[in-house]
Amino acid sequence: MAGAGAVLNAIHVLENGPACMLKFPKAERGGGSVWDYAATACIYHELNLPATNFGGGKLDLNRSEGTFMNHEGVFYANLRSVSGT
């Protein structure tokens, strides 16, 4: 999914499965802030759906170096169909 901010893209993935959202790691600052991903990762966790860094690990939501997630990227997925199967 693409075309909106981090939170809205994550919600679009939930609503339009099967779908995924990728934010590739990059050297520049930006790419959504930890508060955007903390909220949506909580929702994904409750639904037993993956919300990980780009390498499949736990999201680094307690960074002391800054609030952006550009350093590790983000992966959200919903492999369920819209009908719930």
N, C-alpha and C positions, 0 to 999 in steps of 0.2 A: 504494500500500500504506500502511497506517496501523495503529496500535494497539500498537506496540512501540517500543523505542528506535531510535536512528539506525542502528546496526549491524544489528540484526535486521531492520528494515524493508528495508534495502539487500539483505540476503541473501534475504528473501522475494521481492523483485523478481527476483533471479536465478533463483530456483526456480520462479516462477510466471508466466513471460513468456507473452504480452506484458503488461507491467506497467510502472509508473513510480512514482517517489517524488518529491514536491515538498516543499520547505521554503521558504515564502515569506520574503522579507526582512522584518524587523520592527525597530522602534526599541528594543524591550526586549531585555535580555540573555537568552540561552538559545538553544535550537534545535540542540543538539548541539555537541560540542567538536571542535577540529581533529583530535585523535587518532582520533576515531570515523570521520571522513571521510577521513583519510589512509589508514587501513587498507583501507576499502572502495573508495576511489578507485583504489588500487593493483590490487585484484582486478579492478575494472571495466576498467581500462586494459589489463591482461593479456588480458582477454577481448574487447578491442576494442569496448567498450560505453561510451556517454557517461556521464560523471560530471563535471558542470560546475556553475558557479554558475547562479543563476536566469536570467541573461542569456545563457547559453551559453558563457561564458568559463572560463578556468582557475580552479580553486578556489584561494582565498587561504589557504593552509595555514601561512603563516609570519607571522602577525599579531603585531605588537609591542603592540597595544592590548588584547589579550585572547585567550582561547581559543575563544570562541563564534563560530558561523558565522551569527548572526542578521543581520549587516550586509549580506550579499549573497545569502543563500538558497542552496539546493542543488537540483539536478535530476539524478536517476539514471533510466536507462531500459534496458529489455530488451525489444526488439521481437520477439525470437525466441519461437516457440511452445514450449510445454512439451515437445513431441516433438522440438524441435531444428531445425525447419524455418523 
